[in-house]
Structures are given as structure tokens and as C-alpha cells.
Amino acid sequence: MADGVNRFLGDTPGRLIVKLLVVSIIVGFVMSAFGWSPYDIIYTIRNFVLDLWHSGFAALGRVGDYLLIGAAVVIPAFIILRIISYRR
């Protein structure tokens, strides 16, 4: 069972805890130096998703316009090419 746990974790549990502690201290120091907090990161991600959500619907409207304009050219060209190749 220990081999399965080590394989799942990628290392022994003791070494993994030490690695996680060291990385946590480094990340905490860097975040403190920049004045960031975990809440700042969460709110930034939340605001990014909300802005993407709100502007996404406007982009979908433009994509629909592009689709219709392109289809007005592509569909007849496709039909003409199929008719021409059907005769052969």
C-alpha cells in the first residue's frame, strides 16, 4: 500500500510535506512583497470571469453576423462546386 501512496503523491509523504512547506513559505513571501492576498487572487479571477461573461454575449452576436455573411458566400459556392463535380 505504501508504494501506491508514494506513486499517487509522487514522493514519500514526509518529503512531500517538507517540499510543500518550503514552496508555501516562498509563495507567501512573494505575495507579501507584492501586497497580494488570496482574496485578491480570488476576486481577480471572479472579475475576469464576469467580464468575459458580459462581453462574451456581445461577441457571440458579432460571430452570428460573421457567420451569416460568410454563409451567404460559402453555401452557394459549395453548391456550385458540388454540381460541377457531380457531372464528372
Secondary structure, DSSP 8 states (H G I E B T S, - for coil): -HHHHHHHHSS-HHHHHHHHHHHHHHHHHHHHHHT--HHHHHHHHHHHHHHHHHHHHHHHHHHHHHHHHHHHHHHHHHHHHHHHHH--
